[in-house]
Structures are given as C-alpha cells and as structure tokens.
C-alpha cells in the first residue's frame, strides 16, 4: 500500500518500457513525479509523501560560502 500522499498524487497511467534508441534520460526524467520547485525541511518527507524521484540542487557559492549553516540544498538560483 502506498503512503497517503502517493495515492493522492499517483497519475492514472501505467509505467511502460523505455526504448533507449528513441527515449533520452531528460525525456524520461520529466515524466517522473518529483519535487521540483517545492520546499521542505527534510529529505525523508518527500519520500514519505510518495515522490519516486527527488531533485536536489546544492548551493555552495557566493554568499552561501560564508554562512556557517551552509551549504544548502535548494532548487533555483
């Protein structure tokens, strides 16, 4: 049984096979349910909500370098 969040967010289609001669990684990646542009305080919260793919961008440059609490994981610039 899927976690409640996963049940609510599961799309009404079935996964199929990928043909590497016509499907590219970036095509497949954007079809996966993931947390793009969402914010949260823990990594496990995304998995508990049923996300199958979690996108993490680590910011460790410019002003973030001097912050004692950095580096940060974020999405965006």
PDB file with one MODEL, atoms N, CA, C and O in Angstrom:
MODEL        1
ATOM      1  N   UNK A   1       0.842  -1.177   0.000  1.00  0.00           N
ATOM      2  CA  UNK A   1       0.000   0.000   0.000  1.00  0.00           C
ATOM      3  C   UNK A   1       0.888   1.242   0.000  1.00  0.00           C
ATOM      4  O   UNK A   1       1.862   1.319   0.749  1.00  0.00           O
ATOM      5  N   UNK A   2       0.550   2.193  -0.830  1.00  0.00           N
ATOM      6  CA  UNK A   2       1.319   3.429  -0.928  1.00  0.00           C
ATOM      7  C   UNK A   2       0.977   4.383   0.206  1.00  0.00           C
ATOM      8  O   UNK A   2      -0.141   4.351   0.719  1.00  0.00           O
ATOM      9  N   UNK A   3       1.924   5.236   0.608  1.00  0.00           N
ATOM     10  CA  UNK A   3       1.597   6.277   1.584  1.00  0.00           C
ATOM     11  C   UNK A   3       0.468   7.144   1.049  1.00  0.00           C
ATOM     12  O   UNK A   3       0.270   7.219  -0.164  1.00  0.00           O
ATOM     13  N   UNK A   4      -0.275   7.799   1.935  1.00  0.00           N
ATOM     14  CA  UNK A   4      -1.439   8.580   1.525  1.00  0.00           C
ATOM     15  C   UNK A   4      -1.094   9.590   0.445  1.00  0.00           C
ATOM     16  O   UNK A   4      -1.829   9.712  -0.535  1.00  0.00           O
ATOM     17  N   UNK A   5       0.005  10.318   0.599  1.00  0.00           N
ATOM     18  CA  UNK A   5       0.391  11.323  -0.392  1.00  0.00           C
ATOM     19  C   UNK A   5       0.625  10.717  -1.762  1.00  0.00           C
ATOM     20  O   UNK A   5       0.286  11.320  -2.780  1.00  0.00           O
ATOM     21  N   UNK A   6       1.203   9.524  -1.789  1.00  0.00           N
ATOM     22  CA  UNK A   6       1.462   8.861  -3.065  1.00  0.00           C
ATOM     23  C   UNK A   6       0.162   8.437  -3.725  1.00  0.00           C
ATOM     24  O   UNK A   6       0.034   8.528  -4.946  1.00  0.00           O
ATOM     25  N   UNK A   7      -0.805   7.974  -2.943  1.00  0.00           N
ATOM     26  CA  UNK A   7      -2.088   7.576  -3.504  1.00  0.00           C
ATOM     27  C   UNK A   7      -2.802   8.772  -4.121  1.00  0.00           C
ATOM     28  O   UNK A   7      -3.408   8.661  -5.187  1.00  0.00           O
ATOM     29  N   UNK A   8      -2.728   9.914  -3.447  1.00  0.00           N
ATOM     30  CA  UNK A   8      -3.409  11.108  -3.931  1.00  0.00           C
ATOM     31  C   UNK A   8      -2.750  11.654  -5.184  1.00  0.00           C
ATOM     32  O   UNK A   8      -3.419  12.269  -6.015  1.00  0.00           O
ATOM     33  N   UNK A   9      -1.450  11.441  -5.335  1.00  0.00           N
ATOM     34  CA  UNK A   9      -0.717  12.057  -6.434  1.00  0.00           C
ATOM     35  C   UNK A   9      -0.372  11.087  -7.560  1.00  0.00           C
ATOM     36  O   UNK A   9       0.229  11.495  -8.554  1.00  0.00           O
ATOM     37  N   UNK A  10      -0.735   9.820  -7.426  1.00  0.00           N
ATOM     38  CA  UNK A  10      -0.383   8.845  -8.447  1.00  0.00           C
ATOM     39  C   UNK A  10      -1.161   9.125  -9.724  1.00  0.00           C
ATOM     40  O   UNK A  10      -2.389   9.202  -9.689  1.00  0.00           O
ATOM     41  N   UNK A  11      -0.471   9.279 -10.851  1.00  0.00           N
ATOM     42  CA  UNK A  11      -1.166   9.560 -12.103  1.00  0.00           C
ATOM     43  C   UNK A  11      -1.963   8.349 -12.582  1.00  0.00           C
ATOM     44  O   UNK A  11      -1.657   7.217 -12.208  1.00  0.00           O
ATOM     45  N   UNK A  12      -2.975   8.581 -13.400  1.00  0.00           N
ATOM     46  CA  UNK A  12      -3.845   7.474 -13.844  1.00  0.00           C
ATOM     47  C   UNK A  12      -3.291   6.718 -15.053  1.00  0.00           C
ATOM     48  O   UNK A  12      -4.054   6.341 -15.942  1.00  0.00           O
ATOM     49  N   UNK A  13      -1.981   6.494 -15.099  1.00  0.00           N
ATOM     50  CA  UNK A  13      -1.406   5.733 -16.199  1.00  0.00           C
ATOM     51  C   UNK A  13      -0.372   4.765 -15.657  1.00  0.00           C
ATOM     52  O   UNK A  13       0.111   4.916 -14.535  1.00  0.00           O
ATOM     53  N   UNK A  14      -0.037   3.773 -16.460  1.00  0.00           N
ATOM     54  CA  UNK A  14       0.913   2.746 -16.060  1.00  0.00           C
ATOM     55  C   UNK A  14       2.281   3.020 -16.686  1.00  0.00           C
ATOM     56  O   UNK A  14       2.375   3.540 -17.798  1.00  0.00           O
ATOM     57  N   UNK A  15       3.320   2.669 -15.967  1.00  0.00           N
ATOM     58  CA  UNK A  15       4.675   2.811 -16.499  1.00  0.00           C
ATOM     59  C   UNK A  15       4.897   1.774 -17.589  1.00  0.00           C
ATOM     60  O   UNK A  15       4.408   0.647 -17.504  1.00  0.00           O
ATOM     61  N   UNK A  16       5.626   2.164 -18.593  1.00  0.00           N
ATOM     62  CA  UNK A  16       5.949   1.260 -19.681  1.00  0.00           C
ATOM     63  C   UNK A  16       7.446   1.135 -19.851  1.00  0.00           C
ATOM     64  O   UNK A  16       8.222   1.727 -19.103  1.00  0.00           O
ATOM     65  N   UNK A  17       7.836   0.369 -20.827  1.00  0.00           N
ATOM     66  CA  UNK A  17       9.256   0.192 -21.111  1.00  0.00           C
ATOM     67  C   UNK A  17       9.821   1.424 -21.802  1.00  0.00           C
ATOM     68  O   UNK A  17       9.104   2.176 -22.461  1.00  0.00           O
ATOM     69  N   UNK A  18      11.117   1.608 -21.634  1.00  0.00           N
ATOM     70  CA  UNK A  18      11.816   2.712 -22.273  1.00  0.00           C
ATOM     71  C   UNK A  18      12.652   2.146 -23.415  1.00  0.00           C
ATOM     72  O   UNK A  18      13.379   1.167 -23.243  1.00  0.00           O
ATOM     73  N   UNK A  19      12.541   2.764 -24.562  1.00  0.00           N
ATOM     74  CA  UNK A  19      13.341   2.368 -25.715  1.00  0.00           C
ATOM     75  C   UNK A  19      14.517   3.329 -25.813  1.00  0.00           C
ATOM     76  O   UNK A  19      14.323   4.485 -26.190  1.00  0.00           O
ATOM     77  N   UNK A  20      15.741   2.888 -25.485  1.00  0.00           N
ATOM     78  CA  UNK A  20      16.886   3.798 -25.459  1.00  0.00           C
ATOM     79  C   UNK A  20      17.222   4.413 -26.813  1.00  0.00           C
ATOM     80  O   UNK A  20      17.936   5.414 -26.866  1.00  0.00           O
ATOM     81  N   UNK A  21      16.730   3.843 -27.903  1.00  0.00           N
ATOM     82  CA  UNK A  21      17.030   4.427 -29.208  1.00  0.00           C
ATOM     83  C   UNK A  21      16.162   5.648 -29.505  1.00  0.00           C
ATOM     84  O   UNK A  21      16.498   6.447 -30.379  1.00  0.00           O
ATOM     85  N   UNK A  22      15.041   5.800 -28.782  1.00  0.00           N
ATOM     86  CA  UNK A  22      14.196   6.982 -29.011  1.00  0.00           C
ATOM     87  C   UNK A  22      13.944   7.808 -27.756  1.00  0.00           C
ATOM     88  O   UNK A  22      13.609   8.989 -27.855  1.00  0.00           O
ATOM     89  N   UNK A  23      14.098   7.208 -26.577  1.00  0.00           N
ATOM     90  CA  UNK A  23      13.882   7.935 -25.322  1.00  0.00           C
ATOM     91  C   UNK A  23      15.219   8.336 -24.722  1.00  0.00           C
ATOM     92  O   UNK A  23      16.138   7.521 -24.643  1.00  0.00           O
ATOM     93  N   UNK A  24      15.326   9.560 -24.309  1.00  0.00           N
ATOM     94  CA  UNK A  24      16.540  10.066 -23.678  1.00  0.00           C
ATOM     95  C   UNK A  24      16.273  10.290 -22.196  1.00  0.00           C
ATOM     96  O   UNK A  24      15.124  10.431 -21.778  1.00  0.00           O
ATOM     97  N   UNK A  25      17.353  10.321 -21.398  1.00  0.00           N
ATOM     98  CA  UNK A  25      17.197  10.472 -19.954  1.00  0.00           C
ATOM     99  C   UNK A  25      16.342  11.680 -19.602  1.00  0.00           C
ATOM    100  O   UNK A  25      15.441  11.568 -18.771  1.00  0.00           O
ATOM    101  N   UNK A  26      16.602  12.835 -20.216  1.00  0.00           N
ATOM    102  CA  UNK A  26      15.847  14.038 -19.853  1.00  0.00           C
ATOM    103  C   UNK A  26      14.374  13.911 -20.224  1.00  0.00           C
ATOM    104  O   UNK A  26      13.533  14.525 -19.567  1.00  0.00           O
ATOM    105  N   UNK A  27      14.032  13.139 -21.250  1.00  0.00           N
ATOM    106  CA  UNK A  27      12.626  12.918 -21.588  1.00  0.00           C
ATOM    107  C   UNK A  27      11.941  12.099 -20.504  1.00  0.00           C
ATOM    108  O   UNK A  27      10.821  12.403 -20.093  1.00  0.00           O
ATOM    109  N   UNK A  28      12.622  11.063 -20.049  1.00  0.00           N
ATOM    110  CA  UNK A  28      12.057  10.182 -19.029  1.00  0.00           C
ATOM    111  C   UNK A  28      11.992  10.891 -17.680  1.00  0.00           C
ATOM    112  O   UNK A  28      11.000  10.764 -16.963  1.00  0.00           O
ATOM    113  N   UNK A  29      13.041  11.637 -17.329  1.00  0.00           N
ATOM    114  CA  UNK A  29      13.105  12.309 -16.029  1.00  0.00           C
ATOM    115  C   UNK A  29      11.896  13.211 -15.811  1.00  0.00           C
ATOM    116  O   UNK A  29      11.306  13.196 -14.730  1.00  0.00           O
ATOM    117  N   UNK A  30      11.525  13.983 -16.801  1.00  0.00           N
ATOM    118  CA  UNK A  30      10.425  14.926 -16.620  1.00  0.00           C
ATOM    119  C   UNK A  30       9.061  14.257 -16.592  1.00  0.00           C
ATOM    120  O   UNK A  30       8.067  14.911 -16.277  1.00  0.00           O
ATOM    121  N   UNK A  31       8.987  12.970 -16.914  1.00  0.00           N
ATOM    122  CA  UNK A  31       7.722  12.257 -16.766  1.00  0.00           C
ATOM    123  C   UNK A  31       7.569  11.679 -15.370  1.00  0.00           C
ATOM    124  O   UNK A  31       6.476  11.254 -14.996  1.00  0.00           O
ATOM    125  N   UNK A  32       8.660  11.656 -14.584  1.00  0.00           N
ATOM    126  CA  UNK A  32       8.598  11.135 -13.220  1.00  0.00           C
ATOM    127  C   UNK A  32       8.029  12.184 -12.276  1.00  0.00           C
ATOM    128  O   UNK A  32       8.310  13.376 -12.404  1.00  0.00           O
ATOM    129  N   UNK A  33       7.240  11.726 -11.343  1.00  0.00           N
ATOM    130  CA  UNK A  33       6.741  12.603 -10.297  1.00  0.00           C
ATOM    131  C   UNK A  33       7.917  12.973  -9.407  1.00  0.00           C
ATOM    132  O   UNK A  33       8.560  12.088  -8.841  1.00  0.00           O
ATOM    133  N   UNK A  34       8.214  14.272  -9.270  1.00  0.00           N
ATOM    134  CA  UNK A  34       9.301  14.695  -8.393  1.00  0.00           C
ATOM    135  C   UNK A  34       8.971  16.050  -7.778  1.00  0.00           C
ATOM    136  O   UNK A  34       7.970  16.675  -8.130  1.00  0.00           O
ATOM    137  N   UNK A  35       9.808  16.490  -6.870  1.00  0.00           N
ATOM    138  CA  UNK A  35       9.511  17.636  -6.020  1.00  0.00           C
ATOM    139  C   UNK A  35       9.990  18.971  -6.579  1.00  0.00           C
ATOM    140  O   UNK A  35      10.207  19.908  -5.811  1.00  0.00           O
ATOM    141  N   UNK A  36      10.154  19.080  -7.859  1.00  0.00           N
ATOM    142  CA  UNK A  36      10.715  20.286  -8.457  1.00  0.00           C
ATOM    143  C   UNK A  36      10.012  21.557  -7.969  1.00  0.00           C
ATOM    144  O   UNK A  36       8.786  21.659  -8.024  1.00  0.00           O
ATOM    145  N   UNK A  37      10.778  22.493  -7.505  1.00  0.00           N
ATOM    146  CA  UNK A  37      10.332  23.802  -7.019  1.00  0.00           C
ATOM    147  C   UNK A  37       9.534  23.749  -5.723  1.00  0.00           C
ATOM    148  O   UNK A  37       8.945  24.760  -5.340  1.00  0.00           O
ATOM    149  N   UNK A  38       9.490  22.635  -5.048  1.00  0.00           N
ATOM    150  CA  UNK A  38       8.847  22.563  -3.740  1.00  0.00           C
ATOM    151  C   UNK A  38       9.914  22.652  -2.661  1.00  0.00           C
ATOM    152  O   UNK A  38      11.074  22.313  -2.896  1.00  0.00           O
ATOM    153  N   UNK A  39       9.522  23.104  -1.486  1.00  0.00           N
ATOM    154  CA  UNK A  39      10.460  23.273  -0.376  1.00  0.00           C
ATOM    155  C   UNK A  39      10.053  22.373   0.783  1.00  0.00           C
ATOM    156  O   UNK A  39       8.867  22.120   0.995  1.00  0.00           O
ATOM    157  N   UNK A  40      11.033  21.895   1.524  1.00  0.00           N
ATOM    158  CA  UNK A  40      10.764  21.075   2.688  1.00  0.00           C
ATOM    159  C   UNK A  40      11.958  21.078   3.610  1.00  0.00           C
ATOM    160  O   UNK A  40      13.060  21.465   3.220  1.00  0.00           O
ATOM    161  N   UNK A  41      11.734  20.645   4.834  1.00  0.00           N
ATOM    162  CA  UNK A  41      12.809  20.691   5.823  1.00  0.00           C
ATOM    163  C   UNK A  41      13.594  19.386   5.922  1.00  0.00           C
ATOM    164  O   UNK A  41      14.685  19.370   6.491  1.00  0.00           O
ATOM    165  N   UNK A  42      13.061  18.293   5.380  1.00  0.00           N
ATOM    166  CA  UNK A  42      13.773  17.018   5.447  1.00  0.00           C
ATOM    167  C   UNK A  42      13.657  16.271   4.124  1.00  0.00           C
ATOM    168  O   UNK A  42      12.675  16.422   3.397  1.00  0.00           O
ATOM    169  N   UNK A  43      14.665  15.471   3.822  1.00  0.00           N
ATOM    170  CA  UNK A  43      14.627  14.654   2.612  1.00  0.00           C
ATOM    171  C   UNK A  43      13.572  13.560   2.731  1.00  0.00           C
ATOM    172  O   UNK A  43      12.872  13.266   1.762  1.00  0.00           O
ATOM    173  N   UNK A  44      13.456  12.965   3.895  1.00  0.00           N
ATOM    174  CA  UNK A  44      12.517  11.854   4.048  1.00  0.00           C
ATOM    175  C   UNK A  44      11.070  12.284   3.877  1.00  0.00           C
ATOM    176  O   UNK A  44      10.224  11.455   3.542  1.00  0.00           O
ATOM    177  N   UNK A  45      10.764  13.545   4.095  1.00  0.00           N
ATOM    178  CA  UNK A  45       9.375  13.990   3.916  1.00  0.00           C
ATOM    179  C   UNK A  45       8.936  13.810   2.469  1.00  0.00           C
ATOM    180  O   UNK A  45       7.773  13.499   2.213  1.00  0.00           O
ATOM    181  N   UNK A  46       9.853  14.000   1.516  1.00  0.00           N
ATOM    182  CA  UNK A  46       9.489  13.811   0.103  1.00  0.00           C
ATOM    183  C   UNK A  46       9.190  12.343  -0.169  1.00  0.00           C
ATOM    184  O   UNK A  46       8.241  12.025  -0.886  1.00  0.00           O
ATOM    185  N   UNK A  47       9.986  11.457   0.391  1.00  0.00           N
ATOM    186  CA  UNK A  47       9.763  10.030   0.194  1.00  0.00           C
ATOM    187  C   UNK A  47       8.488   9.585   0.899  1.00  0.00           C
ATOM    188  O   UNK A  47       7.741   8.764   0.366  1.00  0.00           O
ATOM    189  N   UNK A  48       8.232  10.116   2.091  1.00  0.00           N
ATOM    190  CA  UNK A  48       7.013   9.784   2.824  1.00  0.00           C
ATOM    191  C   UNK A  48       5.765  10.238   2.073  1.00  0.00           C
ATOM    192  O   UNK A  48       4.706   9.622   2.197  1.00  0.00           O
ATOM    193  N   UNK A  49       5.886  11.313   1.295  1.00  0.00           N
ATOM    194  CA  UNK A  49       4.750  11.810   0.518  1.00  0.00           C
ATOM    195  C   UNK A  49       4.537  11.015  -0.766  1.00  0.00           C
ATOM    196  O   UNK A  49       3.555  11.229  -1.478  1.00  0.00           O
ATOM    197  N   UNK A  50       5.459  10.097  -1.062  1.00  0.00           N
ATOM    198  CA  UNK A  50       5.282   9.229  -2.214  1.00  0.00           C
ATOM    199  C   UNK A  50       6.039   9.629  -3.452  1.00  0.00           C
ATOM    200  O   UNK A  50       5.863   9.010  -4.502  1.00  0.00           O
ATOM    201  N   UNK A  51       6.882  10.652  -3.366  1.00  0.00           N
ATOM    202  CA  UNK A  51       7.673  11.016  -4.534  1.00  0.00           C
ATOM    203  C   UNK A  51       8.632   9.883  -4.864  1.00  0.00           C
ATOM    204  O   UNK A  51       9.248   9.304  -3.968  1.00  0.00           O
ATOM    205  N   UNK A  52       8.759   9.569  -6.134  1.00  0.00           N
ATOM    206  CA  UNK A  52       9.651   8.496  -6.556  1.00  0.00           C
ATOM    207  C   UNK A  52      11.010   9.027  -6.966  1.00  0.00           C
ATOM    208  O   UNK A  52      11.974   8.267  -7.058  1.00  0.00           O
ATOM    209  N   UNK A  53      11.095  10.314  -7.210  1.00  0.00           N
ATOM    210  CA  UNK A  53      12.344  10.942  -7.622  1.00  0.00           C
ATOM    211  C   UNK A  53      12.458  12.262  -6.879  1.00  0.00           C
ATOM    212  O   UNK A  53      11.501  13.036  -6.846  1.00  0.00           O
ATOM    213  N   UNK A  54      13.600  12.526  -6.291  1.00  0.00           N
ATOM    214  CA  UNK A  54      13.815  13.751  -5.522  1.00  0.00           C
ATOM    215  C   UNK A  54      14.951  14.524  -6.169  1.00  0.00           C
ATOM    216  O   UNK A  54      16.043  13.992  -6.372  1.00  0.00           O
ATOM    217  N   UNK A  55      14.687  15.779  -6.490  1.00  0.00           N
ATOM    218  CA  UNK A  55      15.701  16.621  -7.116  1.00  0.00           C
ATOM    219  C   UNK A  55      16.342  17.508  -6.063  1.00  0.00           C
ATOM    220  O   UNK A  55      15.648  18.224  -5.341  1.00  0.00           O
ATOM    221  N   UNK A  56      17.663  17.460  -5.976  1.00  0.00           N
ATOM    222  CA  UNK A  56      18.411  18.263  -5.013  1.00  0.00           C
ATOM    223  C   UNK A  56      19.450  19.095  -5.747  1.00  0.00           C
ATOM    224  O   UNK A  56      20.234  18.564  -6.533  1.00  0.00           O
ATOM    225  N   UNK A  57      19.458  20.369  -5.497  1.00  0.00           N
ATOM    226  CA  UNK A  57      20.497  21.253  -6.021  1.00  0.00           C
ATOM    227  C   UNK A  57      21.239  21.821  -4.828  1.00  0.00           C
ATOM    228  O   UNK A  57      20.632  22.444  -3.958  1.00  0.00           O
ATOM    229  N   UNK A  58      22.550  21.611  -4.777  1.00  0.00           N
ATOM    230  CA  UNK A  58      23.346  22.101  -3.654  1.00  0.00           C
ATOM    231  C   UNK A  58      23.924  23.462  -4.011  1.00  0.00           C
ATOM    232  O   UNK A  58      24.590  23.620  -5.034  1.00  0.00           O
ATOM    233  N   UNK A  59      23.659  24.440  -3.154  1.00  0.00           N
ATOM    234  CA  UNK A  59      24.180  25.792  -3.345  1.00  0.00           C
ATOM    235  C   UNK A  59      25.341  25.980  -2.384  1.00  0.00           C
ATOM    236  O   UNK A  59      25.159  25.970  -1.167  1.00  0.00           O
ATOM    237  N   UNK A  60      26.517  26.150  -2.926  1.00  0.00           N
ATOM    238  CA  UNK A  60      27.698  26.395  -2.105  1.00  0.00           C
ATOM    239  C   UNK A  60      28.593  27.380  -2.848  1.00  0.00           C
ATOM    240  O   UNK A  60      29.738  27.068  -3.175  1.00  0.00           O
ATOM    241  N   UNK A  61      28.067  28.557  -3.109  1.00  0.00           N
ATOM    242  CA  UNK A  61      28.824  29.585  -3.815  1.00  0.00           C
ATOM    243  C   UNK A  61      28.348  30.958  -3.369  1.00  0.00           C
ATOM    244  O   UNK A  61      27.278  31.098  -2.777  1.00  0.00           O
ATOM    245  N   UNK A  62      29.141  31.948  -3.655  1.00  0.00           N
ATOM    246  CA  UNK A  62      28.850  33.341  -3.354  1.00  0.00           C
ATOM    247  C   UNK A  62      28.533  33.518  -1.870  1.00  0.00           C
ATOM    248  O   UNK A  62      29.291  33.036  -1.028  1.00  0.00           O
ATOM    249  N   UNK A  63      27.449  34.186  -1.528  1.00  0.00           N
ATOM    250  CA  UNK A  63      27.131  34.491  -0.129  1.00  0.00           C
ATOM    251  C   UNK A  63      26.947  33.240   0.727  1.00  0.00           C
ATOM    252  O   UNK A  63      27.173  33.280   1.936  1.00  0.00           O
ATOM    253  N   UNK A  64      26.539  32.135   0.113  1.00  0.00           N
ATOM    254  CA  UNK A  64      26.316  30.915   0.877  1.00  0.00           C
ATOM    255  C   UNK A  64      27.616  30.352   1.438  1.00  0.00           C
ATOM    256  O   UNK A  64      27.604  29.676   2.466  1.00  0.00           O
ATOM    257  N   UNK A  65      28.736  30.624   0.773  1.00  0.00           N
ATOM    258  CA  UNK A  65      30.020  30.088   1.229  1.00  0.00           C
ATOM    259  C   UNK A  65      30.392  30.578   2.618  1.00  0.00           C
ATOM    260  O   UNK A  65      31.027  29.851   3.382  1.00  0.00           O
ATOM    261  N   UNK A  66      30.005  31.798   2.953  1.00  0.00           N
ATOM    262  CA  UNK A  66      30.387  32.396   4.230  1.00  0.00           C
ATOM    263  C   UNK A  66      29.400  32.121   5.356  1.00  0.00           C
ATOM    264  O   UNK A  66      29.640  32.523   6.495  1.00  0.00           O
ATOM    265  N   UNK A  67      28.309  31.452   5.064  1.00  0.00           N
ATOM    266  CA  UNK A  67      27.298  31.176   6.071  1.00  0.00           C
ATOM    267  C   UNK A  67      27.670  29.898   6.817  1.00  0.00           C
ATOM    268  O   UNK A  67      27.889  28.856   6.199  1.00  0.00           O
ATOM    269  N   UNK A  68      27.740  29.977   8.129  1.00  0.00           N
ATOM    270  CA  UNK A  68      28.147  28.823   8.945  1.00  0.00           C
ATOM    271  C   UNK A  68      27.188  27.646   8.812  1.00  0.00           C
ATOM    272  O   UNK A  68      27.573  26.510   9.088  1.00  0.00           O
ATOM    273  N   UNK A  69      25.944  27.894   8.395  1.00  0.00           N
ATOM    274  CA  UNK A  69      24.959  26.820   8.257  1.00  0.00           C
ATOM    275  C   UNK A  69      24.952  26.193   6.863  1.00  0.00           C
ATOM    276  O   UNK A  69      24.229  25.223   6.634  1.00  0.00           O
ATOM    277  N   UNK A  70      25.734  26.720   5.936  1.00  0.00           N
ATOM    278  CA  UNK A  70      25.752  26.213   4.563  1.00  0.00           C
ATOM    279  C   UNK A  70      26.640  24.988   4.440  1.00  0.00           C
ATOM    280  O   UNK A  70      27.285  24.638   5.428  1.00  0.00           O
ATOM    281  N   UNK A  71      26.722  24.310   3.300  1.00  0.00           N
ATOM    282  CA  UNK A  71      25.956  24.642   2.099  1.00  0.00           C
ATOM    283  C   UNK A  71      24.493  24.231   2.230  1.00  0.00           C
ATOM    284  O   UNK A  71      24.124  23.456   3.112  1.00  0.00           O
ATOM    285  N   UNK A  72      23.688  24.758   1.351  1.00  0.00           N
ATOM    286  CA  UNK A  72      22.260  24.485   1.379  1.00  0.00           C
ATOM    287  C   UNK A  72      21.867  23.653   0.175  1.00  0.00           C
ATOM    288  O   UNK A  72      22.523  23.686  -0.866  1.00  0.00           O
ATOM    289  N   UNK A  73      20.795  22.913   0.334  1.00  0.00           N
ATOM    290  CA  UNK A  73      20.210  22.193  -0.786  1.00  0.00           C
ATOM    291  C   UNK A  73      18.994  22.992  -1.206  1.00  0.00           C
ATOM    292  O   UNK A  73      18.118  23.289  -0.393  1.00  0.00           O
ATOM    293  N   UNK A  74      18.949  23.336  -2.479  1.00  0.00           N
ATOM    294  CA  UNK A  74      17.862  24.184  -2.950  1.00  0.00           C
ATOM    295  C   UNK A  74      17.596  23.920  -4.415  1.00  0.00           C
ATOM    296  O   UNK A  74      18.385  23.269  -5.100  1.00  0.00           O
ATOM    297  N   UNK A  75      16.486  24.428  -4.883  1.00  0.00           N
ATOM    298  CA  UNK A  75      16.144  24.369  -6.295  1.00  0.00           C
ATOM    299  C   UNK A  75      15.935  25.789  -6.773  1.00  0.00           C
ATOM    300  O   UNK A  75      15.108  26.512  -6.217  1.00  0.00           O
ATOM    301  N   UNK A  76      16.644  26.187  -7.758  1.00  0.00           N
ATOM    302  CA  UNK A  76      16.525  27.545  -8.275  1.00  0.00           C
ATOM    303  C   UNK A  76      17.852  28.264  -8.167  1.00  0.00           C
ATOM    304  O   UNK A  76      18.870  27.677  -7.800  1.00  0.00           O
ATOM    305  N   UNK A  77      17.824  29.546  -8.493  1.00  0.00           N
ATOM    306  CA  UNK A  77      19.056  30.327  -8.437  1.00  0.00           C
ATOM    307  C   UNK A  77      18.901  31.513  -7.519  1.00  0.00           C
ATOM    308  O   UNK A  77      19.842  32.288  -7.348  1.00  0.00           O
TER     309      UNK A  77
ENDMDL
END
